[in-house]
Amino acid sequence: MTPEQKLLLRHALLRQLAAAAPASLPPATLLHGAALAGFRLDEPQLQVELDYLAGKNLLAIVPAALSRALPRARLTAAGRDYLEEENLL
């Protein structure tokens, strides 16, 4: 994936989370949304991108309320600020 494609993918993931806010989304939903946006990636590739965005504090990985073993992603305030600065909201 080119750097431009990675940027577009990351924007797509953050925009999905913004649309769901304040709720969090499971990786399977984000994977499906990425596919609808034209990206073909598997779960390990998605996890790399989620870890990258979490490392930048643009999203948070949180446990599901009913099963702590199932992670979910939630947009952070910094993530919302980033999307607004980039005119993506």
C-alpha positions as CSV (number, residue, x, y, z in Angstrom):
1,M,0.0,0.0,0.0
2,T,1.4,3.4,-0.9
3,P,1.7,6.2,1.7
4,E,-1.3,8.0,0.1
5,Q,-3.4,4.8,0.3
6,K,-2.5,4.4,3.9
7,L,-3.5,8.0,4.6
8,L,-6.9,7.4,2.9
9,L,-7.4,4.2,4.8
10,R,-6.6,5.9,8.1
11,H,-9.0,8.7,7.2
12,A,-11.7,6.1,6.4
13,L,-11.2,4.4,9.7
14,L,-11.4,7.6,11.7
15,R,-14.4,8.8,9.8
16,Q,-16.2,5.5,10.6
17,L,-15.5,6.0,14.3
18,A,-16.6,9.6,14.1
19,A,-19.9,8.5,12.6
20,A,-20.4,6.0,15.4
21,A,-19.3,8.4,18.2
22,P,-19.7,8.3,21.1
23,A,-20.1,4.5,20.6
24,S,-17.1,2.2,19.9
25,L,-16.8,-0.2,17.0
26,P,-15.4,-3.8,16.8
27,P,-12.7,-4.5,14.4
28,A,-15.0,-6.6,12.2
29,T,-17.2,-3.5,11.6
30,L,-14.2,-1.4,10.8
31,L,-12.9,-4.1,8.4
32,H,-16.2,-4.1,6.6
33,G,-16.3,-0.3,6.4
34,A,-12.8,-0.3,5.0
35,A,-13.9,-2.8,2.3
36,L,-16.8,-0.6,1.4
37,A,-14.4,2.3,1.1
38,G,-12.4,0.2,-1.4
39,F,-9.6,-1.2,0.8
40,R,-8.8,-4.9,0.8
41,L,-7.0,-5.8,4.0
42,D,-7.1,-8.6,6.6
43,E,-7.5,-8.5,10.3
44,P,-3.7,-8.3,11.0
45,Q,-3.3,-5.4,8.6
46,L,-6.3,-3.7,10.2
47,Q,-4.7,-4.2,13.6
48,V,-1.5,-2.6,12.5
49,E,-3.4,0.5,11.4
50,L,-5.5,0.6,14.6
51,D,-2.3,0.4,16.6
52,Y,-0.7,3.2,14.6
53,L,-3.8,5.5,15.1
54,A,-3.9,4.6,18.8
55,G,-0.2,5.4,19.1
56,K,-1.0,8.8,17.7
57,N,-3.8,9.1,20.3
58,L,-6.4,9.5,17.5
59,L,-8.4,6.5,18.7
60,A,-8.5,4.3,21.8
61,I,-8.7,0.6,22.0
62,V,-11.2,-0.3,24.7
63,P,-12.6,-3.6,25.9
64,A,-16.2,-4.5,25.1
65,A,-18.6,-4.0,28.1
66,L,-19.9,-7.6,28.0
67,S,-16.6,-9.3,27.1
68,R,-13.3,-7.7,28.0
69,A,-11.6,-10.1,25.6
70,L,-13.2,-8.4,22.6
71,P,-11.5,-5.1,21.8
72,R,-13.3,-2.1,20.3
73,A,-12.1,1.1,18.9
74,R,-13.3,4.6,19.9
75,L,-12.5,8.0,18.5
76,T,-10.6,10.2,20.9
77,A,-11.0,14.0,21.2
78,A,-7.6,14.3,19.4
79,G,-9.0,12.2,16.6
80,R,-12.1,14.4,16.3
81,D,-9.9,17.5,16.3
82,Y,-7.7,16.0,13.6
83,L,-10.7,15.2,11.4
84,E,-12.0,18.8,11.9
85,E,-8.6,20.3,11.1
86,E,-8.5,18.3,7.9
87,N,-12.1,19.2,7.0
88,L,-13.1,15.5,7.0
89,L,-16.2,16.0,9.2
